Amino acid sequence: MRPAFNALNAPPAALEKGGNEVLRAAVVEGALHISLIRAFEDPGLWGVALADITRHVARIYSTGHNIPEQRIIDHIRMAFDGEMDVPTDLGTTSAIS
């Protein structure tokens, strides 16, 4: 029997107005696996998307825990910069359609 994959629901606005899924991420045996599309003509817009994602992550972590969002953002930024400077795993990328 195949193990279960626990997928998230699409955001309500996407269900209401339509749109395109641009990124899907899953943790499998402790490792991150992603599927994505080249969603933007300017790859710099991924920086904006990652910043938006970071703010959402900070809100989720701060909800119900007395931790300020900015403290979580700073922690994520420190880990991001460290991983960009000295990668722990470069992984592989394949174009699959």
C-alpha positions as CSV (number, residue, x, y, z in Angstrom):
1,M,0.0,0.0,0.0
2,R,1.3,3.5,-0.9
3,P,1.9,5.9,2.0
4,A,-0.6,8.8,2.3
5,F,0.3,12.2,0.9
6,N,-1.3,15.0,3.0
7,A,-2.0,17.8,0.5
8,L,-3.2,21.3,1.5
9,N,-6.3,22.8,0.1
10,A,-6.1,25.6,-2.5
11,P,-6.4,29.1,-1.2
12,P,-10.1,30.3,-1.2
13,A,-9.4,33.2,-3.5
14,A,-7.9,30.8,-6.1
15,L,-11.0,28.6,-5.9
16,E,-13.3,31.6,-6.3
17,K,-11.4,33.6,-9.0
18,G,-9.2,31.0,-10.6
19,G,-5.4,31.2,-11.0
20,N,-2.3,29.1,-11.5
21,E,-0.5,27.1,-8.9
22,V,3.1,28.1,-9.2
23,L,4.8,26.2,-6.3
24,R,4.2,23.0,-4.5
25,A,6.5,21.8,-1.7
26,A,6.5,18.6,0.3
27,V,8.7,17.2,3.0
28,V,9.5,13.6,2.3
29,E,11.6,11.7,4.9
30,G,12.9,15.0,6.2
31,A,13.9,16.4,2.7
32,L,12.2,19.2,0.8
33,H,10.8,18.3,-2.7
34,I,9.3,20.9,-4.9
35,S,7.4,21.4,-8.2
36,L,7.3,24.8,-9.7
37,I,6.7,26.7,-12.9
38,R,8.5,29.8,-14.3
39,A,5.6,32.0,-13.0
40,F,7.1,35.4,-13.7
41,E,9.0,36.9,-16.6
42,D,11.3,38.6,-14.2
43,P,12.9,36.1,-11.8
44,G,13.4,38.9,-9.3
45,L,9.7,38.6,-8.6
46,W,10.4,35.3,-6.9
47,G,12.1,37.5,-4.3
48,V,8.8,39.3,-3.7
49,A,7.0,35.9,-3.6
50,L,9.5,34.5,-1.1
51,A,9.1,37.6,1.1
52,D,5.3,37.3,1.0
53,I,5.7,33.6,1.9
54,T,8.0,34.5,4.8
55,R,5.5,36.9,6.2
56,H,2.8,34.3,6.1
57,V,5.0,31.7,7.8
58,A,5.8,34.3,10.5
59,R,2.1,34.9,11.1
60,I,1.4,31.2,11.4
61,Y,4.3,30.7,13.9
62,S,3.4,33.7,16.0
63,T,-0.3,32.8,16.2
64,G,-0.9,31.2,19.6
65,H,2.7,31.7,20.6
66,N,3.9,34.9,22.3
67,I,6.6,35.4,19.6
68,P,6.6,38.6,17.6
69,E,6.4,38.1,13.8
70,Q,9.5,40.2,13.2
71,R,11.5,37.9,15.4
72,I,10.5,34.9,13.3
73,I,11.2,36.9,10.1
74,D,14.7,37.7,11.4
75,H,15.3,34.0,12.2
76,I,14.1,32.9,8.8
77,R,16.2,35.6,7.1
78,M,19.3,34.5,9.0
79,A,18.7,30.8,8.0
80,F,18.0,31.8,4.4
81,D,21.2,33.9,4.1
82,G,23.3,31.1,5.7
83,E,21.9,28.5,3.4
84,M,22.4,30.7,0.3
85,D,26.1,31.4,1.4
86,V,26.9,27.8,2.4
87,P,24.4,25.3,1.0
88,T,23.8,22.1,3.0
89,D,22.4,20.4,-0.1
90,L,22.4,21.8,-3.6
91,G,19.8,19.1,-4.7
92,T,19.0,18.6,-8.3
93,T,16.5,20.3,-10.7
94,S,14.9,18.5,-13.7
95,A,12.5,19.9,-16.2
96,I,9.5,17.6,-16.3
97,S,6.4,18.5,-18.1
